[in-house]
């Protein structure tokens, strides 16, 4: 029995064997590496995913595809964060953020700010996390991407809870649950509900 991951790997191998001439070849190699990185994240192989994302980022940088580069850098930063390499993660996130701003990708600006919030949280910089989450929420409100806004709002509520700001945590988490609607993402809604249950 073949898994979805096996099927995806087979597709990537076929794409790799049918590469066009340069410079399109360099862009496609970068896309394949990026897709393979995502696949390895799904498999739980963060180290291999990190290597794939490095190849992807270098390829996108060579061909000048700044939007794809920003996405690869974001995922590379996520891999660095999982590996507790905070300085490297911050550098990736900040470069990704700058590219998204230059490209006018407001939703992705919110994603990058949210990533920085997670980084600050994990590093113990709660003030920095709160500021980044606030900027992320504002960006997602501007872009109209409610689902992304709710995810960051739940993270901000969790942060408020960790800081003992119970009224603010209750407000943020409750607001996120309302905005998620009648068919919410189970993971986001579950996390919000669990955190609300911890408030006296």
TORLUM-394395 format. One record per residue: x, y, z of N, C-alpha, C in turn. Coordinates in steps of 0.02 Angstrom, whole numbers, padded with zeros to 5 digits, always signed. Each point is the difference from the previous one (the first is absolute). Example, Ala and Ser with C-alpha at 12.3 -4.5 7.8 and 13.67 -1.06 7.14 Angstrom:
% residues 2
+00660-00284+00390-00045+00059+00000+00045+00060+00000 -00018+00053-00036+00042+00059+00003-00039+00055+00037 
***
This chain:
% residues 200
+00043-00060+00000-00043+00060+00000+00044+00062+00000 -00015+00045-00046+00041+00060-00007-00034+00059+00036 +00040+00040+00033-00027+00059+00035-00002+00059-00047 -00033+00054+00022-00001+00061-00039+00071+00028-00007 +00041-00008+00051+00069+00024-00002+00039-00038-00054 -00011-00066-00005+00034-00039-00052-00021+00023-00069 -00063+00014-00009-00025+00022-00065+00030+00068-00018 +00005+00044+00050+00029+00066-00012+00074-00007-00018 +00035-00044+00033+00071-00011-00014+00009-00026-00072 -00043-00044-00022+00002-00026-00068-00010+00056-00051 -00047+00044+00015-00014+00057-00045+00061+00045-00003 +00032+00013+00057+00059+00044+00001+00058-00031-00039 +00008-00065+00005+00054-00033-00038-00013+00005-00075 -00062-00007-00021-00016+00007-00071+00013+00071-00024 -00019+00049+00042+00013+00070-00019+00074+00013-00005 +00039-00029+00045+00072+00009+00000+00032-00027-00064 -00028-00054-00025+00029-00033-00059-00021+00034-00065 -00045+00048+00003-00024+00034-00061+00012+00074+00004 +00058+00019+00025+00015+00071+00009+00010+00035-00067 -00025+00062-00007+00010+00038-00062+00071+00031+00000 +00019+00032-00055+00065+00033-00002+00002+00061+00047 +00060+00025+00019+00006+00060+00041-00029+00060-00039 -00024+00054+00035-00003+00006+00073-00062-00030+00032 -00047-00022-00043-00061-00031+00028+00017-00061+00042 +00055-00033-00018+00021-00059+00037+00017+00017+00072 +00034+00057+00010+00019+00019+00069-00062+00015+00042 -00049+00033-00030-00062+00016+00037-00037-00065+00018 -00004-00046-00048-00036-00063+00013+00037-00042+00053 +00067-00001-00004+00038-00036+00052-00015+00029+00069 -00005+00066+00004-00015+00032+00064-00070-00019+00023 -00048-00001-00046-00068-00018+00019-00004-00073+00024 +00037-00044-00034+00000-00070+00020+00031-00006+00070 +00056+00035+00012+00032-00002+00066-00047+00026+00054 -00037+00053-00016-00048+00029+00048-00055-00051+00016 -00026-00030-00053-00053-00050+00010+00026-00060+00039 +00061-00020-00014+00029-00056+00037+00011+00019+00073 +00018+00062+00013+00006+00024+00069-00066-00006+00037 -00054+00022-00032-00067-00006+00031-00017-00072+00014 +00017-00043-00048-00013-00072+00008+00039-00028+00059 +00062+00020+00007+00041-00026+00055-00023+00028+00068 -00027+00060+00000-00031+00026+00062-00058-00045+00020 -00041-00018-00049-00057-00044+00013+00023-00068+00027 +00058-00022-00024+00027-00064+00023+00034+00006+00068 +00012+00062+00022+00034+00010+00064+00076+00003-00005 +00026+00004-00061+00073+00004-00010+00019+00073-00009 +00007+00035+00057+00012+00072-00002+00069+00016-00029 +00050-00041+00017+00068+00013-00025+00003-00004-00076 -00031-00051-00029+00000-00005-00073-00041+00056-00031 -00056+00018+00032-00041+00055-00025+00041+00064+00000 +00039+00011+00052+00042+00060+00004+00048+00003-00059 +00031-00057-00017+00046-00003-00057-00037+00015-00065 -00061-00026-00007-00040+00012-00060-00017+00074-00006 -00019+00031+00055-00019+00071-00002+00060+00044-00016 +00060-00019+00023+00060+00038-00018+00011-00002-00075 -00007-00059-00030+00007-00007-00073-00052+00043-00035 -00063-00003+00024-00054+00038-00031+00013+00075+00005 +00019+00024+00059+00012+00071+00009+00057+00024-00045 +00054-00039-00004+00056+00019-00043-00021+00003-00073 -00041-00049-00021-00023-00001-00069-00045+00059-00016 -00047+00015+00043-00045+00057-00012+00039+00066+00000 +00051+00004+00043+00040+00061+00002+00038+00008-00066 +00025-00054-00027+00038+00003-00063-00043+00024-00058 -00063-00020-00002-00042+00019-00057-00040+00063+00014 +00007+00029+00061-00033+00063+00015-00074-00005+00015 -00023-00059+00020-00071-00010+00016-00009+00017+00074 -00014+00064+00014-00001+00023+00070-00060-00026+00039 -00056-00011-00033-00058-00027+00036+00013-00072+00022 +00026-00040-00046+00015-00069+00018+00057-00003+00051 +00048+00045-00006+00055+00003+00048-00026+00016+00069 -00047+00047+00005-00028+00018+00065-00034-00060+00032 -00036-00039-00039-00033-00059+00027+00049-00053+00023 +00053-00010-00040+00051-00049+00019+00036+00021+00064 +00015+00065+00006+00033+00025+00060-00044-00008+00061 -00065+00010-00008-00047-00009+00055+00002-00072+00025 -00003-00047-00047+00001-00071+00020+00068-00019+00028 +00053+00029-00027+00067-00013+00026+00005+00025+00072 -00029+00059+00013-00001+00026+00068-00039-00045+00047 -00056-00028-00025-00039-00047+00042+00042-00061+00019 +00039-00026-00049+00043-00057+00014+00054+00018+00050 +00028+00061-00006+00049+00023+00048-00030+00006+00070 -00062+00024+00003-00033+00008+00064-00011-00067+00034 -00021-00050-00037-00009-00067+00028+00066-00026+00027 +00054+00017-00034+00067-00023+00021+00031+00045+00053 -00040+00050+00023+00021+00046+00054+00060+00043-00021 +00005+00014-00062+00052+00045-00026-00031+00069-00009 -00006+00034+00055-00040+00062+00002+00029+00055-00044 +00065+00010+00002+00030+00054-00039-00011-00011-00075 +00010-00063-00022-00010-00015-00070-00073+00008-00020 -00046-00023+00043-00071+00007-00014-00020+00073-00007 +00025+00042+00046-00017+00071-00003+00025+00033-00064 +00061-00018-00021+00027+00028-00062-00043-00019-00059 -00021-00063-00004-00043-00023-00056-00067+00037+00002 -00030+00003+00059-00066+00032+00006+00003+00074-00020 +00053+00034+00022+00005+00072-00015+00012+00013-00074 +00040-00043-00032+00010+00009-00072-00065-00015-00037 -00035-00052+00021-00065-00017-00030-00049+00058+00008 -00002+00028+00061-00045+00056+00013+00015+00059-00045 +00065+00016-00008+00019+00057-00042-00021-00012-00073 +00007-00061-00024-00020-00016-00069-00075+00006-00008 -00037-00026+00048-00074+00004-00005-00023+00073+00001 +00032+00041+00041-00018+00071+00001+00015+00032-00067 +00059-00014-00027+00019+00029-00065-00047-00022-00055 -00026-00061+00004-00046-00026-00051-00072+00019+00013 -00015+00031+00057-00068+00020+00016-00045-00058+00019 +00029-00054+00024-00040-00060+00019-00020+00006+00073 -00056+00035+00013-00019+00017+00068-00015-00061+00042 -00034-00049-00028-00014-00061+00038+00064-00034+00021 +00048-00004-00046+00064-00033+00016+00041+00041+00050 -00010+00066-00001+00031+00042+00053-00026-00023+00067 -00065-00013+00004-00030-00025+00062+00028-00067+00021 +00011-00044-00049+00029-00066+00015+00070+00008+00028 +00040+00043-00031+00069+00011+00024+00001+00030+00070 -00044+00048+00012-00003+00030+00067-00022-00052+00051 -00047-00043-00019-00021-00054+00044+00057-00048+00015 +00040-00015-00051+00058-00043+00010+00049+00032+00049 +00011+00065-00007+00044+00036+00046-00028-00002+00071 -00067+00006+00005-00031-00006+00066+00014-00067+00032 -00007-00054-00039+00014-00067+00026+00073-00006+00021 +00045+00029-00040+00071-00001+00017+00013+00035+00066 -00027+00060+00008+00010+00038+00062-00029-00038+00060 -00058-00031-00011-00032-00038+00054+00046-00058+00022 +00024-00038-00049+00042-00057+00016+00066+00021+00032 +00023+00059-00017+00063+00025+00027-00009+00033+00068 -00063+00009+00020-00014+00030+00065-00008+00075+00000 -00001+00030-00060-00010+00073-00006-00075+00013-00009 -00036+00003+00055-00073+00005-00004-00023+00068-00025 +00036+00053+00016-00018+00066-00026+00009+00001-00076 +00055-00028-00024+00010-00003-00072-00052-00042-00035 -00021-00055+00033-00052-00043-00029-00066+00037-00005 -00018+00036+00053-00063+00037+00000-00002+00053-00055 +00056+00035-00009+00003+00052-00052-00006-00031-00070 +00035-00056-00011-00003-00033-00065-00069-00027-00015 -00032-00031+00050-00068-00026-00010-00049+00057-00016 +00009+00057+00033-00043+00057-00013+00007+00023-00073 +00062+00004-00024+00012+00020-00070-00028-00052-00048 +00005-00064+00018-00026-00053-00042-00076+00004-00006 -00033+00011+00057-00074+00005-00001-00022+00059-00043 +00035+00056+00007-00017+00060-00040+00008-00015-00075 +00054-00034-00018+00011-00015-00071-00055-00047-00027 -00019-00049+00039-00051-00047-00023-00069+00034-00003 -00012+00047+00044-00062+00039-00004-00002+00040-00065 +00057+00029-00018+00004+00039-00062-00010-00044-00061 +00026-00061+00003-00005-00045-00059-00067-00036-00002 -00037+00000+00055-00064-00034+00003+00005-00075+00008 +00058-00025+00019+00009-00073+00008-00018-00018+00072 -00064-00014+00011-00025-00012+00068+00032-00060+00033 +00010-00054-00038+00028-00060+00030+00069+00012+00028 +00041+00036-00038+00068+00016+00024-00004+00046+00061 -00045+00048-00003-00009+00046+00057-00018-00038+00063 -00045-00049-00007-00022-00039+00059+00057-00041+00030 +00041-00029-00043+00057-00040+00025+00046+00044+00042 +00016+00059-00025+00045+00044+00037-00034+00027+00063 -00065+00013-00004-00036+00024+00059+00001-00053+00055 -00007-00063-00018+00005-00053+00050+00070-00002+00031 +00051+00008-00042+00068+00002+00027+00009+00059+00047 -00028+00058-00018+00004+00059+00043-00037-00012+00065 -00057-00035-00003-00037-00016+00061+00039-00047+00045 +00034-00049-00030+00042-00046+00038+00056+00038+00034 +00029+00048-00035+00053+00041+00028-00026+00041+00059 -00059+00031-00008-00029+00039+00054-00012-00044+00062 -00022-00061-00012-00010-00047+00055+00066-00014+00036 +00053-00011-00039+00066-00014+00029+00026+00059+00041 -00022+00060-00017+00022+00060+00036-00046+00017+00059 -00051-00041+00010-00046+00014+00055-00051+00053-00016 -00007+00019-00063-00049+00051-00020-00065-00035-00019 -00036-00022+00051-00057-00045-00011-00058+00033-00037 -00015+00063+00015-00055+00033-00036+00017+00007-00074 +00062+00019-00014+00020+00007-00070+00001-00068-00035 +00022-00052+00035+00000-00067-00029-00071-00022-00016 -00046+00012+00047-00069-00019-00010-00030+00037-00060 +00016+00064-00006-00026+00040-00056+00026-00026-00066 +00066-00011-00005+00030-00021-00063-00024-00070-00021 +00000-00046+00047-00019-00069-00016-00074-00005-00017 -00041+00037+00038-00072+00000-00015-00014+00031-00068 +00035+00055-00016-00009+00033-00064+00020-00047-00057 +00055-00037+00010+00022-00046-00052-00052-00055-00012 -00029-00027+00053-00050-00052-00008-00061+00025-00037 -00021+00061+00015-00058+00029-00035+00017+00009-00074 +00058+00026-00015+00019+00013-00069+00011-00064-00040 +00018-00054+00034+00011-00064-00035-00065-00027-00029 -00057+00019+00028-00064-00019-00029-00022-00070+00019 -00055-00023-00032-00030-00065+00019+00040-00061-00021 +00045+00007-00048+00041-00057-00023+00074+00020+00004 +00025+00006+00060+00069+00025+00008+00052-00054-00015 +00061+00022-00009+00056-00047-00003+00005-00034+00067 -00004-00067+00003-00002-00035+00065+00061+00014+00044 +00058+00004-00031+00061+00011+00039+00000+00069+00033 -00018+00052-00039-00001+00068+00026-00053+00008+00053 -00060-00025-00014-00055+00005+00048+00016-00040+00064 +00029-00058-00009+00017-00041+00058+00051+00034+00045 +00051+00030-00030+00051+00034+00038-00030+00059+00038 -00044+00038-00034-00032+00057+00032-00043-00023+00059 -00037-00054-00010-00046-00025+00052+00039-00025+00061 +00055-00036-00013+00042-00025+00055+00028+00058+00040 +00024+00052-00034+00028+00058+00036-00054+00038+00038 -00059+00005-00029-00055+00033+00037-00016-00039+00064 +00002-00066-00004-00014-00041+00058+00050+00008+00056 +00059+00027-00015+00051+00010+00051-00007+00065+00037 -00047+00043-00023-00011+00064+00032-00051-00007+00056 +00020+00019+00059-00045-00007+00058-00062+00043-00008 
***
